[in-house]
Amino acid sequence: MCAYLLGDNKLAFLDFQRLILSDPKNPMVHVYAGNLLMTTGAYSDAIKAYENADTVEVTAGSQYQRARCYCALNNLP
């Protein structure tokens, strides 16, 4: 979060990647990574992160955030 607030998106995402590697069976780490990607405008990558979360465990949060990404991309499947 600090790296993101300081404008260092690369470092922020690297931190999330480390978190994912340390706890890959926690769907929320994938959701948080998706949230970071979505905030930076990387909607397609955010969708992938939410899909990864769903492979661990389907959550309402990942479903909701993925829908928001599709809306931002004007691509409603």
Secondary structure, 3 states (H helix, E strand, C coil): CHHHHCCCHHHHHHHHHHHHHHCCCCHHHHHHHHHHHHHCCCHHHHHHHHHHHHHHCCCHHHHHHHHHHHHHCCCCC
